[in-house]
Amino acid sequence: MILNDIQIRHGVVGGTLLSTVLNISIHDVLFTALMSVIGAVISFIVSYVLRKLFLDKN
């Protein structure tokens, strides 16, 4: 009974991952990578500006 449960669970997870991977285009991957780079740069700039505004009051 437990073996069947594990096989069913692995089958469902494998099928879900495979169907997801097959539906992702290179355009989606590149768009996600570009958005993550933009987000990282903006986060760095905002943290740098806030650090300069509030910590460097010498």
C-alpha positions in Angstrom: 0.0 0.0 0.0 2.8 2.5 0.9 4.7 1.5 -2.3 1.7 2.4 -4.5 1.3 5.7 -2.6 5.0 6.6 -3.3 4.7 5.6 -7.0 1.5 7.6 -7.4 3.1 10.6 -5.7 6.2 10.4 -7.8 4.1 10.0 -11.0 2.0 13.1 -10.2 5.1 15.2 -9.3 7.0 14.0 -12.3 4.0 14.7 -14.7 3.5 18.1 -13.2 7.1 19.1 -13.6 7.4 17.7 -17.1 4.3 19.5 -18.3 5.5 22.7 -16.7 8.9 22.4 -18.3 7.5 21.7 -21.7 5.3 24.8 -21.6 8.0 27.3 -20.6 9.5 29.1 -23.6 12.9 30.6 -24.0 11.2 34.0 -24.1 9.8 33.4 -20.6 13.2 32.4 -19.2 14.9 35.4 -20.7 12.1 37.8 -19.4 12.4 36.3 -15.9 16.2 36.7 -16.0 16.0 40.3 -17.2 13.4 41.1 -14.5 15.6 39.6 -11.8 18.6 41.6 -12.9 16.6 44.8 -13.0 15.2 44.0 -9.5 18.7 43.3 -8.1 20.1 46.6 -9.5 17.2 48.6 -8.2 17.4 47.0 -4.8 21.2 47.7 -4.6 20.7 51.4 -5.6 17.9 51.9 -3.1 19.8 50.3 -0.2 22.9 52.3 -1.2 21.0 55.6 -1.2 19.2 54.8 2.1 22.6 53.9 3.7 24.1 57.2 2.5 21.1 59.2 3.8 20.8 57.6 7.2 24.1 56.2 8.2 26.7 58.6 6.8 25.9 61.8 8.8 29.5 62.7 9.6 
